Amino acid sequence: MKTRITELFGIEHPIIQGGMHYVGFAELAAAVSNAGGLGIITGLTQKTPGDLANEIARCHDMTDKPFGVNITFLPIVQSPDYPGYVKAIVDGGVKVVETAGNNPQEYLPALKDAGVKVIHKCTAVRHALKAQRIGCDAVSVDGFECGGHPGEDDIPNMILLPRAADELEIPFVSSGGMADARSLVASLAMGAEGMNMGTRFIATREAPVHENVKQAIVDASELDTRLIMRPLRNTERVLTNPAVERLLAKEKELGENLGFGDIMDEVAGVYPRIMSEGDMDAGAWSCGMVAGLIHDIPTCKELIDRIMSEAETLISSRLGNVLQN
């Protein structure tokens, strides 16, 4: 399947693995890229630019296909060494960067001068248009269904994707609620040039997370996520567990008096315990509503091959038959 996204990134299939904290390591990124998609290393999971340089080198050892690095620009006082991370990406010969969070404009010149293609994750059309204006090559349009941070507008992809198609000139992919061939075909129908999957790629054989995490996704339904930190306007969609329910009770009790310090125990530093050790009640971790569509733990190749095969059947047979009738 050829789209503007496959041509832009030099990949076989229009499927991108989004950057995910303590999930996007070289093992997963290489497996997705080797299967014909675009794998992504999560930059800030690596504690220093040197660590990221080593992770990029490991990924090069595992694949000769294109892969990218995610950099999330965080709204915090003491920022990570972003220039160092950008240098590690450029020096490592990475040609695709997925940016998220705050405006990446400050770092675009260094990336573009090195021939790096930039895809920025956006939760609103106005943000996507800004990304286009500042020179991003593509955007990932992230609907309200997504795991992690859906923004504050609460617009689902059935509305957000066609709106993006109406406004954008650069190519975009769908993100949030994507899991299978139906997701891909629907995204293409609404104007996207491919799709970005996060939660679906956690439940794969190569994802370097504890089996408890993968099984929790398989066992979950579309009703098992919760929105936390809404009063702080830093909304995050997470899988429910006792820690999350405690957090929500605090939010309700404290109301307008809620501060980040009140929920630190449930959100700060919990990812290693969950993703590496499998302590599923340690705290809040990002998971999309799409868990309700995930019922197995295939290899990345099995997953991508299945999506592309079923997408071809959907387009040529089911939709073709509708036209013939």
C-alpha contacts under 8 A as a table, 3 or more apart, distances in Angstrom:
res1	aa1	res2	aa2	distance
1	M	12	E	7.20
1	M	13	H	6.15
1	M	14	P	7.40
2	K	5	I	7.98
2	K	6	T	5.95
2	K	7	E	7.04
2	K	12	E	7.54
2	K	13	H	7.38
2	K	14	P	7.62
3	T	6	T	5.29
3	T	7	E	6.36
3	T	14	P	6.95
3	T	193	E	5.67
3	T	194	G	7.44
4	R	7	E	5.21
4	R	8	L	5.98
4	R	171	P	6.40
4	R	193	E	6.11
5	I	8	L	4.97
5	I	9	F	6.14
5	I	14	P	6.23
5	I	171	P	6.66
5	I	172	F	7.57
5	I	173	V	7.83
5	I	193	E	5.74
5	I	194	G	6.62
6	T	9	F	5.49
6	T	10	G	5.50
6	T	11	I	4.86
6	T	12	E	6.10
6	T	13	H	6.25
6	T	14	P	5.46
7	E	10	G	5.11
7	E	11	I	6.84
8	L	117	K	7.91
9	F	38	L	7.94
9	F	66	P	7.35
9	F	96	V	7.16
9	F	117	K	7.51
10	G	66	P	6.98
11	I	14	P	7.24
11	I	33	S	7.94
11	I	36	G	6.02
11	I	37	G	6.03
11	I	38	L	6.65
11	I	65	K	7.84
11	I	66	P	6.95
12	E	36	G	4.87
12	E	37	G	6.39
13	H	36	G	5.47
13	H	37	G	5.26
13	H	308	M	7.66
14	P	37	G	6.46
14	P	193	E	6.92
14	P	194	G	4.49
14	P	195	M	6.43
15	I	37	G	4.98
15	I	38	L	6.40
15	I	194	G	5.84
15	I	195	M	5.21
15	I	196	N	5.89
15	I	197	M	7.43
15	I	304	I	7.85
16	I	37	G	5.73
16	I	38	L	4.70
16	I	39	G	6.27
16	I	40	I	7.70
16	I	194	G	7.83
16	I	195	M	6.20
16	I	196	N	4.51
16	I	197	M	6.27
17	Q	29	A	7.40
17	Q	32	V	7.03
17	Q	37	G	7.54
17	Q	38	L	6.15
17	Q	39	G	5.16
17	Q	40	I	5.86
17	Q	196	N	5.68
17	Q	197	M	5.25
17	Q	198	G	5.98
17	Q	201	F	6.80
18	G	24	G	7.89
18	G	39	G	7.55
18	G	40	I	6.09
18	G	70	N	7.77
18	G	98	E	7.98
18	G	196	N	5.90
18	G	197	M	5.89
18	G	198	G	5.16
19	G	23	V	7.75
19	G	24	G	5.61
19	G	40	I	5.57
19	G	41	I	6.17
19	G	42	T	4.85
19	G	69	V	7.44
19	G	70	N	5.33
19	G	98	E	7.58
19	G	198	G	7.34
20	M	23	V	5.27
20	M	24	G	5.24
20	M	42	T	5.93
20	M	198	G	6.96
21	H	24	G	6.42
21	H	42	T	6.26
21	H	44	L	7.55
21	H	45	T	5.70
21	H	271	Y	7.55
22	Y	25	F	7.16
22	Y	42	T	7.59
22	Y	45	T	5.76
22	Y	209	V	7.79
22	Y	271	Y	6.66
22	Y	272	P	6.93
22	Y	275	M	6.52
23	V	28	L	7.65
23	V	42	T	7.54
23	V	202	I	7.03
23	V	207	A	6.58
23	V	208	P	6.25
23	V	209	V	6.44
23	V	275	M	7.40
24	G	27	E	8.00
24	G	28	L	6.23
24	G	29	A	6.47
24	G	40	I	6.23
24	G	41	I	4.69
24	G	42	T	4.81
24	G	45	T	7.94
24	G	207	A	7.91
25	F	28	L	5.80
25	F	29	A	6.35
25	F	40	I	7.90
25	F	41	I	5.28
25	F	42	T	6.58
25	F	55	E	7.30
25	F	208	P	7.16
26	A	29	A	5.09
26	A	30	A	5.83
26	A	41	I	6.10
26	A	55	E	6.11
26	A	56	I	7.04
26	A	58	R	6.32
26	A	59	C	4.73
26	A	62	M	7.89
27	E	30	A	5.47
27	E	31	A	6.23
27	E	59	C	7.03
27	E	62	M	7.65
27	E	206	E	6.47
27	E	207	A	7.04
27	E	208	P	6.86
28	L	31	A	5.09
28	L	32	V	6.22
28	L	39	G	6.94
28	L	40	I	7.94
28	L	206	E	5.54
28	L	207	A	5.18
28	L	208	P	6.86
29	A	32	V	5.34
29	A	33	S	6.21
29	A	38	L	7.39
29	A	39	G	3.78
29	A	40	I	4.99
29	A	41	I	5.89
29	A	59	C	7.25
29	A	67	F	6.71
30	A	33	S	5.09
30	A	34	N	5.90
30	A	39	G	6.07
30	A	59	C	5.86
30	A	60	H	7.98
30	A	62	M	5.88
30	A	63	T	5.49
30	A	65	K	7.96
30	A	67	F	7.22
31	A	34	N	5.14
31	A	35	A	6.23
31	A	39	G	7.27
31	A	63	T	7.90
31	A	206	E	6.81
31	A	300	C	6.10
31	A	301	K	7.36
32	V	35	A	5.13
32	V	36	G	6.63
32	V	37	G	5.38
32	V	38	L	6.08
32	V	39	G	4.90
32	V	300	C	5.69
32	V	301	K	7.08
33	S	36	G	5.17
33	S	37	G	4.80
33	S	38	L	4.87
33	S	39	G	4.97
33	S	63	T	7.18
33	S	65	K	5.83
33	S	66	P	6.47
33	S	67	F	6.16
34	N	37	G	7.23
34	N	63	T	6.25
34	N	64	D	7.91
34	N	65	K	6.32
34	N	301	K	7.70
35	A	300	C	6.53
35	A	301	K	4.71
35	A	304	I	6.69
35	A	305	D	7.72
36	G	304	I	7.73
37	G	304	I	7.61
38	L	66	P	6.61
38	L	67	F	5.41
38	L	68	G	7.04
39	G	66	P	7.78
39	G	67	F	4.97
39	G	68	G	6.19
40	I	67	F	5.86
40	I	68	G	4.61
40	I	69	V	5.07
40	I	70	N	6.33
40	I	98	E	7.84
41	I	55	E	7.96
41	I	56	I	7.73
41	I	67	F	7.86
41	I	68	G	6.26
41	I	69	V	4.60
41	I	70	N	6.05
42	T	45	T	5.72
42	T	46	Q	7.43
42	T	69	V	5.87
42	T	70	N	4.87
42	T	71	I	6.84
43	G	46	Q	5.68
43	G	52	L	6.29
43	G	69	V	5.97
43	G	70	N	5.36
43	G	71	I	5.38
43	G	72	T	7.82
43	G	85	Y	7.33
44	L	47	K	6.37
44	L	48	T	7.90
44	L	70	N	7.91
44	L	71	I	6.58
44	L	72	T	7.22
46	Q	49	P	7.27
46	Q	51	D	5.49
46	Q	52	L	5.35
46	Q	55	E	7.94
47	K	51	D	6.34
47	K	52	L	7.65
48	T	51	D	5.12
48	T	52	L	6.45
48	T	81	D	7.62
48	T	85	Y	7.58
49	P	52	L	4.98
49	P	53	A	6.17
49	P	81	D	7.33
49	P	84	G	5.37
49	P	85	Y	4.71
49	P	87	K	7.95
49	P	88	A	5.98
50	G	53	A	5.00
50	G	54	N	6.35
50	G	88	A	7.15
51	D	54	N	5.13
51	D	55	E	6.27
52	L	55	E	4.95
52	L	56	I	6.11
52	L	85	Y	7.09
52	L	88	A	6.67
52	L	89	I	7.93
53	A	56	I	5.16
53	A	57	A	6.26
53	A	88	A	5.17
53	A	89	I	7.08
53	A	92	G	6.43
54	N	57	A	5.05
54	N	58	R	6.21
55	E	58	R	4.99
55	E	59	C	6.25
56	I	59	C	5.08
56	I	60	H	6.29
56	I	89	I	7.70
56	I	92	G	6.35
56	I	94	V	7.86
57	A	60	H	5.07
57	A	61	D	6.38
57	A	92	G	6.95
58	R	61	D	5.09
58	R	62	M	6.57
59	C	62	M	5.05
59	C	63	T	6.25
60	H	63	T	5.33
60	H	64	D	6.26
61	D	64	D	7.67
66	P	94	V	7.76
66	P	95	K	7.29
66	P	96	V	7.82
67	F	94	V	6.91
67	F	95	K	7.40
67	F	96	V	6.64
68	G	94	V	6.11
68	G	95	K	6.58
68	G	96	V	4.49
68	G	97	V	5.23
68	G	98	E	6.94
69	V	89	I	7.33
69	V	94	V	7.41
69	V	96	V	6.65
69	V	97	V	4.95
69	V	98	E	6.09
70	N	97	V	5.71
70	N	98	E	4.48
70	N	99	T	5.68
70	N	100	A	7.57
71	I	97	V	7.24
71	I	98	E	6.30
71	I	99	T	4.98
71	I	100	A	6.43
72	T	99	T	5.65
72	T	100	A	4.55
72	T	101	G	5.32
72	T	102	N	7.50
73	F	99	T	7.42
73	F	100	A	6.18
73	F	101	G	4.93
73	F	102	N	5.04
73	F	103	N	7.36
73	F	104	P	7.08
74	L	79	S	7.06
74	L	101	G	5.94
74	L	102	N	6.31
75	P	79	S	7.93
75	P	101	G	7.71
75	P	102	N	6.75
76	I	79	S	5.94
79	S	82	Y	7.51
81	D	84	G	5.29
81	D	85	Y	6.38
82	Y	85	Y	5.03
82	Y	86	V	6.13
83	P	86	V	5.10
83	P	87	K	6.13
83	P	107	Y	7.63
84	G	87	K	5.06
84	G	88	A	6.23
85	Y	88	A	5.07
85	Y	89	I	6.32
86	V	89	I	5.10
86	V	90	V	6.26
86	V	107	Y	7.57
86	V	110	A	7.64
86	V	111	L	7.26
87	K	90	V	5.11
87	K	91	D	5.86
88	A	91	D	5.18
88	A	92	G	5.79
89	I	92	G	5.08
89	I	93	G	6.52
89	I	94	V	5.54
90	V	93	G	5.42
90	V	94	V	6.09
90	V	95	K	7.82
90	V	111	L	6.95
90	V	114	A	6.41
90	V	116	V	7.76
91	D	94	V	7.78
94	V	97	V	7.70
94	V	116	V	7.07
95	K	115	G	6.56
95	K	116	V	4.33
95	K	117	K	6.00
96	V	116	V	5.34
96	V	117	K	4.76
96	V	118	V	5.93
96	V	119	I	7.66
97	V	116	V	6.85
97	V	117	K	6.26
97	V	118	V	4.94
97	V	119	I	6.33
98	E	118	V	5.92
98	E	119	I	4.88
98	E	120	H	5.65
98	E	121	K	7.15
99	T	104	P	6.80
99	T	118	V	7.04
99	T	119	I	6.25
99	T	120	H	4.66
99	T	121	K	6.19
100	A	103	N	7.86
100	A	104	P	7.78
100	A	120	H	5.77
100	A	121	K	5.02
100	A	122	C	7.32
101	G	121	K	7.60
103	N	106	E	7.82
103	N	131	A	7.85
104	P	107	Y	5.77
104	P	108	L	6.47
105	Q	108	L	5.22
105	Q	109	P	7.85
105	Q	134	I	6.33
106	E	109	P	7.27
107	Y	110	A	5.82
107	Y	111	L	6.61
108	L	111	L	5.12
108	L	112	K	5.83
108	L	118	V	7.98
108	L	135	G	7.71
108	L	136	C	7.91
109	P	112	K	5.15
109	P	113	D	5.85
110	A	113	D	5.33
110	A	114	A	6.49
111	L	114	A	5.28
111	L	115	G	6.57
111	L	116	V	5.19
111	L	117	K	7.60
111	L	118	V	7.88
112	K	115	G	5.02
112	K	116	V	5.23
112	K	117	K	6.85
112	K	118	V	7.99
113	D	116	V	7.45
117	K	136	C	7.61
117	K	137	D	6.01
118	V	136	C	5.34
118	V	137	D	5.37
118	V	138	A	6.55
119	I	136	C	6.08
119	I	137	D	5.91
119	I	138	A	4.57
119	I	139	V	4.80
119	I	140	S	6.57
120	H	128	A	7.84
120	H	131	A	6.73
120	H	136	C	6.73
120	H	138	A	6.61
120	H	139	V	4.67
120	H	140	S	5.95
121	K	128	A	7.93
121	K	139	V	5.68
121	K	140	S	4.51
121	K	141	V	6.12
121	K	142	D	6.68
122	C	125	V	7.43
122	C	127	H	5.81
122	C	128	A	5.65
122	C	139	V	6.79
122	C	140	S	6.01
122	C	141	V	5.15
122	C	142	D	5.74
123	T	127	H	7.07
123	T	128	A	7.83
123	T	141	V	5.89
123	T	142	D	4.76
123	T	143	G	6.14
123	T	144	F	7.71
123	T	150	P	6.10
123	T	151	G	5.68
123	T	153	D	7.95
124	A	127	H	5.31
124	A	128	A	6.41
124	A	141	V	7.31
124	A	142	D	7.69
124	A	151	G	7.78
124	A	153	D	7.43
124	A	155	I	7.98
124	A	160	L	7.40
125	V	128	A	4.92
125	V	129	L	6.18
125	V	141	V	7.92
125	V	160	L	7.29
125	V	163	R	6.98
125	V	164	A	5.65
125	V	167	E	7.66
126	R	129	L	5.15
126	R	130	K	6.33
127	H	130	K	5.04
127	H	131	A	6.24
128	A	131	A	5.01
128	A	132	Q	6.25
128	A	139	V	6.42
128	A	141	V	7.45
128	A	164	A	7.68
128	A	168	L	7.60
129	L	132	Q	4.98
129	L	133	R	6.21
129	L	167	E	7.50
129	L	168	L	6.56
130	K	133	R	4.98
130	K	134	I	6.28
131	A	134	I	5.38
131	A	135	G	6.47
131	A	136	C	5.47
131	A	139	V	7.31
132	Q	135	G	5.38
132	Q	136	C	5.34
132	Q	137	D	7.19
132	Q	138	A	7.39
132	Q	139	V	7.89
132	Q	168	L	7.61
132	Q	169	E	7.89
132	Q	170	I	6.73
133	R	136	C	7.51
136	C	139	V	7.27
137	D	170	I	6.45
137	D	171	P	7.52
138	A	170	I	5.52
138	A	171	P	5.10
138	A	172	F	5.39
139	V	170	I	7.61
139	V	171	P	6.78
139	V	172	F	4.73
139	V	173	V	6.56
140	S	172	F	5.49
140	S	173	V	4.86
140	S	174	S	5.92
140	S	175	S	6.18
140	S	196	N	7.25
141	V	160	L	7.59
141	V	161	L	6.95
141	V	164	A	7.65
141	V	172	F	6.69
141	V	173	V	6.12
141	V	174	S	5.20
141	V	175	S	5.63
142	D	146	C	6.62
142	D	150	P	6.75
142	D	157	N	7.50
142	D	174	S	6.43
142	D	175	S	4.52
142	D	176	G	5.42
143	G	146	C	5.87
143	G	150	P	6.47
143	G	154	D	7.71
143	G	155	I	6.18
143	G	156	P	4.83
143	G	157	N	4.76
143	G	160	L	6.59
143	G	174	S	7.81
143	G	175	S	6.29
143	G	176	G	5.17
143	G	177	G	7.65
144	F	150	P	5.07
144	F	151	G	7.50
144	F	153	D	7.93
144	F	154	D	5.13
144	F	155	I	5.41
144	F	156	P	4.75
144	F	157	N	7.03
144	F	176	G	6.92
145	E	150	P	7.36
145	E	156	P	6.21
145	E	157	N	7.56
145	E	176	G	5.21
145	E	177	G	5.46
145	E	288	G	6.28
145	E	289	M	5.80
145	E	290	V	7.46
146	C	149	H	7.36
146	C	150	P	6.09
146	C	175	S	6.95
146	C	176	G	3.70
146	C	177	G	5.75
146	C	237	R	7.08
146	C	287	C	7.47
146	C	288	G	4.77
146	C	289	M	6.67
146	C	290	V	7.70
147	G	150	P	7.31
147	G	176	G	6.82
147	G	198	G	7.65
147	G	199	T	7.04
147	G	236	E	7.22
147	G	237	R	5.01
147	G	238	V	6.36
147	G	286	S	5.13
147	G	287	C	4.22
147	G	288	G	3.58
147	G	289	M	6.97
148	G	236	E	4.85
148	G	237	R	4.95
148	G	238	V	6.60
148	G	285	W	7.91
148	G	286	S	4.62
148	G	287	C	6.43
148	G	288	G	7.26
149	H	234	N	7.22
149	H	235	T	5.73
149	H	236	E	4.45
149	H	237	R	6.34
150	P	154	D	7.19
150	P	235	T	6.78
150	P	236	E	6.66
150	P	237	R	7.30
151	G	154	D	7.03
151	G	234	N	7.44
151	G	235	T	6.52
152	E	233	R	6.92
152	E	234	N	7.93
152	E	235	T	6.93
155	I	159	I	6.70
155	I	160	L	6.13
156	P	159	I	5.88
156	P	160	L	5.98
157	N	160	L	4.61
157	N	161	L	5.35
157	N	174	S	7.71
157	N	176	G	7.54
158	M	161	L	6.22
158	M	162	P	7.12
158	M	190	M	7.94
159	I	162	P	5.85
159	I	163	R	6.29
160	L	163	R	5.14
160	L	164	A	6.13
161	L	164	A	5.04
161	L	165	A	6.22
161	L	174	S	6.93
161	L	187	S	7.48
161	L	190	M	5.95
161	L	191	G	6.80
161	L	192	A	6.97
162	P	165	A	4.91
162	P	166	D	6.19
162	P	190	M	5.16
162	P	191	G	6.27
163	R	166	D	5.07
163	R	167	E	6.49
164	A	167	E	5.27
164	A	168	L	5.76
164	A	191	G	7.89
165	A	168	L	5.68
165	A	169	E	7.99
165	A	190	M	7.17
165	A	191	G	5.19
165	A	192	A	7.10
168	L	171	P	7.41
171	P	192	A	7.12
171	P	193	E	6.32
172	F	192	A	5.41
172	F	193	E	5.85
172	F	194	G	7.34
173	V	187	S	7.72
173	V	192	A	4.95
173	V	193	E	5.40
173	V	194	G	4.74
173	V	195	M	4.75
173	V	196	N	6.40
174	S	178	M	7.62
174	S	187	S	6.14
174	S	192	A	6.03
174	S	193	E	7.95
174	S	194	G	6.48
174	S	195	M	4.58
174	S	196	N	5.94
175	S	178	M	6.34
175	S	195	M	5.97
175	S	196	N	4.84
175	S	197	M	6.36
176	G	196	N	7.56
176	G	197	M	7.12
176	G	198	G	7.81
176	G	288	G	6.97
176	G	290	V	7.67
177	G	183	S	7.63
177	G	197	M	7.85
177	G	288	G	6.63
177	G	289	M	6.41
177	G	290	V	4.73
178	M	183	S	5.21
178	M	184	L	7.34
178	M	195	M	6.97
178	M	196	N	6.97
178	M	197	M	5.59
178	M	200	R	7.51
178	M	290	V	6.63
179	A	182	R	7.98
179	A	183	S	6.09
179	A	197	M	6.59
179	A	200	R	5.64
179	A	290	V	6.67
179	A	293	L	6.75
179	A	294	I	7.15
180	D	183	S	5.28
180	D	184	L	6.59
180	D	307	I	5.43
181	A	184	L	5.06
181	A	185	V	6.13
181	A	306	R	7.71
181	A	307	I	4.48
181	A	308	M	6.55
181	A	309	S	7.99
181	A	310	E	5.62
181	A	311	A	4.68
181	A	314	L	7.88
182	R	185	V	5.26
182	R	186	A	5.94
182	R	311	A	6.81
182	R	314	L	7.78
183	S	186	A	5.29
183	S	187	S	6.04
183	S	195	M	7.84
184	L	187	S	5.08
184	L	188	L	6.22
184	L	194	G	6.51
184	L	195	M	6.16
184	L	307	I	7.90
184	L	311	A	7.04
185	V	188	L	5.13
185	V	189	A	6.18
185	V	311	A	6.15
185	V	314	L	7.58
185	V	315	I	7.31
186	A	189	A	5.00
186	A	190	M	6.30
187	S	190	M	5.16
187	S	191	G	6.47
187	S	192	A	5.27
187	S	193	E	7.51
187	S	194	G	6.83
187	S	195	M	6.99
188	L	191	G	5.23
188	L	192	A	4.86
188	L	193	E	5.87
188	L	194	G	6.56
189	A	192	A	7.30
192	A	195	M	7.40
197	M	200	R	5.91
197	M	201	F	6.43
198	G	201	F	5.48
198	G	202	I	6.74
199	T	202	I	5.21
199	T	203	A	6.97
199	T	217	I	7.93
199	T	287	C	5.90
199	T	288	G	6.06
199	T	290	V	7.24
199	T	291	A	7.03
200	R	203	A	5.58
200	R	204	T	7.44
200	R	290	V	7.56
200	R	291	A	7.38
200	R	294	I	6.75
201	F	204	T	5.53
201	F	207	A	6.94
201	F	300	C	7.41
202	I	207	A	5.52
202	I	209	V	7.57
202	I	214	K	6.41
203	A	207	A	6.94
203	A	213	V	7.90
203	A	214	K	4.72
203	A	215	Q	7.59
203	A	217	I	6.84
203	A	218	V	7.37
203	A	294	I	7.81
203	A	296	D	7.26
203	A	297	I	5.13
203	A	298	P	7.47
204	T	207	A	5.50
204	T	214	K	7.47
204	T	297	I	4.70
204	T	298	P	5.09
204	T	299	T	5.33
204	T	300	C	6.10
205	R	297	I	6.00
205	R	298	P	5.73
205	R	299	T	4.82
205	R	300	C	7.11
206	E	299	T	6.36
206	E	300	C	6.94
208	P	276	S	7.98
209	V	213	V	6.73
209	V	214	K	7.54
209	V	275	M	4.95
209	V	276	S	5.56
209	V	278	G	7.89
210	H	213	V	5.55
210	H	214	K	7.01
210	H	274	I	7.69
210	H	275	M	5.63
210	H	276	S	5.42
210	H	277	E	6.23
210	H	278	G	5.12
211	E	214	K	5.14
211	E	215	Q	6.13
211	E	278	G	7.07
212	N	215	Q	5.13
212	N	216	A	6.00
212	N	278	G	5.29
212	N	279	D	7.86
212	N	280	M	7.15
213	V	216	A	5.11
213	V	217	I	6.54
213	V	274	I	7.33
213	V	275	M	6.58
213	V	278	G	6.24
213	V	280	M	7.06
214	K	217	I	5.34
214	K	218	V	6.46
214	K	297	I	7.33
215	Q	218	V	4.99
215	Q	219	D	5.99
216	A	219	D	5.11
216	A	220	A	6.05
217	I	220	A	5.17
217	I	287	C	7.96
217	I	291	A	5.49
217	I	294	I	7.06
218	V	291	A	6.63
218	V	292	G	7.76
218	V	294	I	5.54
218	V	295	H	5.02
218	V	296	D	6.33
218	V	297	I	7.86
219	D	295	H	7.60
220	A	223	L	7.77
220	A	224	D	5.98
220	A	291	A	5.87
220	A	292	G	6.09
221	S	224	D	5.56
221	S	289	M	7.51
221	S	291	A	5.87
221	S	292	G	3.96
221	S	293	L	7.65
222	E	225	T	7.01
222	E	289	M	4.73
222	E	290	V	6.25
222	E	291	A	5.92
222	E	292	G	4.18
222	E	293	L	7.63
223	L	289	M	7.11
223	L	292	G	7.67
224	D	239	L	6.03
224	D	240	T	5.81
224	D	289	M	7.42
225	T	237	R	6.37
225	T	238	V	5.34
225	T	239	L	4.37
225	T	240	T	5.38
225	T	287	C	6.95
225	T	288	G	6.92
225	T	289	M	6.18
226	R	237	R	5.58
226	R	238	V	5.45
226	R	239	L	6.22
226	R	240	T	5.92
226	R	244	V	7.86
227	L	230	R	6.89
227	L	235	T	6.28
227	L	236	E	5.51
227	L	237	R	4.60
227	L	238	V	6.46
228	I	235	T	5.63
228	I	236	E	5.36
228	I	237	R	6.48
228	I	238	V	7.38
228	I	244	V	7.81
228	I	247	L	7.65
228	I	248	L	6.68
229	M	232	L	5.24
229	M	233	R	6.48
229	M	234	N	5.48
229	M	235	T	4.87
229	M	236	E	6.47
229	M	251	E	7.73
230	R	233	R	4.98
230	R	234	N	5.94
230	R	235	T	4.61
230	R	236	E	7.63
231	P	234	N	7.70
231	P	235	T	7.97
231	P	251	E	7.41
231	P	255	G	7.42
231	P	256	E	7.10
231	P	258	L	7.38
232	L	235	T	7.35
232	L	258	L	7.68
232	L	259	G	7.47
232	L	260	F	7.65
236	E	286	S	7.04
237	R	286	S	5.78
237	R	287	C	6.26
237	R	288	G	6.61
238	V	284	A	6.02
238	V	285	W	5.20
238	V	286	S	4.23
238	V	287	C	4.82
238	V	288	G	7.01
239	L	244	V	7.90
239	L	284	A	7.04
239	L	285	W	6.39
239	L	286	S	6.49
239	L	287	C	5.37
239	L	288	G	7.64
240	T	243	A	7.94
240	T	244	V	5.63
240	T	245	E	6.84
240	T	284	A	7.60
241	N	244	V	5.30
241	N	245	E	6.34
241	N	280	M	7.44
241	N	281	D	5.83
241	N	283	G	7.59
241	N	284	A	7.73
242	P	245	E	5.11
242	P	246	R	6.20
242	P	281	D	6.15
243	A	246	R	5.07
243	A	247	L	6.22
243	A	266	E	5.94
243	A	281	D	6.03
243	A	282	A	6.63
243	A	283	G	5.06
243	A	284	A	6.81
244	V	247	L	4.98
244	V	248	L	6.24
244	V	266	E	6.92
244	V	283	G	6.32
244	V	284	A	5.67
245	E	248	L	5.07
245	E	249	A	6.22
246	R	249	A	5.07
246	R	250	K	6.35
247	L	250	K	5.12
247	L	251	E	6.32
247	L	263	I	6.18
247	L	266	E	6.62
248	L	251	E	4.99
248	L	252	K	6.25
249	A	252	K	5.14
249	A	253	E	6.12
250	K	253	E	5.06
250	K	254	L	5.92
250	K	258	L	7.89
250	K	262	D	7.63
250	K	263	I	7.64
251	E	254	L	5.43
251	E	255	G	5.69
251	E	258	L	6.32
252	K	255	G	5.37
254	L	257	N	5.26
254	L	258	L	5.18
255	G	258	L	5.74
258	L	262	D	6.59
259	G	262	D	5.49
259	G	263	I	7.52
260	F	263	I	5.65
260	F	264	M	6.32
261	G	264	M	5.12
262	D	265	D	7.87
263	I	266	E	5.58
263	I	267	V	6.53
264	M	267	V	5.35
264	M	268	A	5.22
265	D	268	A	6.09
265	D	283	G	7.51
266	E	270	V	7.33
266	E	282	A	7.17
266	E	283	G	4.49
266	E	284	A	5.99
267	V	270	V	6.16
267	V	283	G	5.83
267	V	284	A	5.54
267	V	285	W	7.87
269	G	272	P	7.10
270	V	273	R	5.47
270	V	274	I	6.36
270	V	282	A	6.19
270	V	283	G	5.86
270	V	284	A	7.38
270	V	285	W	7.96
271	Y	274	I	5.12
271	Y	275	M	5.72
271	Y	276	S	7.77
271	Y	285	W	6.93
272	P	275	M	5.35
272	P	276	S	5.23
272	P	277	E	6.85
273	R	276	S	5.74
273	R	277	E	4.95
273	R	278	G	6.42
273	R	279	D	5.72
273	R	282	A	6.70
274	I	277	E	5.60
274	I	278	G	4.70
274	I	279	D	4.76
274	I	280	M	5.57
274	I	281	D	7.80
274	I	282	A	6.37
274	I	283	G	7.76
274	I	285	W	7.86
275	M	278	G	5.72
275	M	279	D	7.80
279	D	282	A	5.56
280	M	283	G	7.41
287	C	291	A	7.39
288	G	291	A	6.06
289	M	292	G	6.30
290	V	293	L	5.41
290	V	294	I	6.94
291	A	294	I	5.15
292	G	295	H	7.86
298	P	301	K	7.97
298	P	302	E	5.88
298	P	303	L	5.95
299	T	302	E	5.11
299	T	303	L	6.17
300	C	303	L	5.08
300	C	304	I	6.09
301	K	304	I	5.24
301	K	305	D	5.83
302	E	305	D	5.26
302	E	306	R	5.98
303	L	306	R	5.20
303	L	307	I	6.21
304	I	307	I	5.06
304	I	308	M	6.18
305	D	308	M	5.28
305	D	309	S	6.05
306	R	309	S	5.19
306	R	310	E	5.99
307	I	310	E	5.33
307	I	311	A	5.90
308	M	311	A	5.01
308	M	312	E	6.20
309	S	312	E	5.29
309	S	313	T	6.44
310	E	313	T	5.00
310	E	314	L	6.08
311	A	314	L	5.01
311	A	315	I	6.16
312	E	315	I	5.24
312	E	316	S	5.95
313	T	316	S	5.27
313	T	317	S	5.34
313	T	318	R	6.99
314	L	317	S	5.56
314	L	318	R	5.02
314	L	319	L	6.17
315	I	318	R	6.27
315	I	319	L	5.26
315	I	320	G	6.50
316	S	319	L	6.28
316	S	320	G	5.24
316	S	321	N	7.96
317	S	320	G	5.00
317	S	321	N	5.74
318	R	321	N	5.20
318	R	322	V	6.38
319	L	322	V	5.05
319	L	323	L	6.49
320	G	323	L	5.23
320	G	324	Q	6.36
321	N	324	Q	4.98
321	N	325	N	6.30
322	V	325	N	5.31
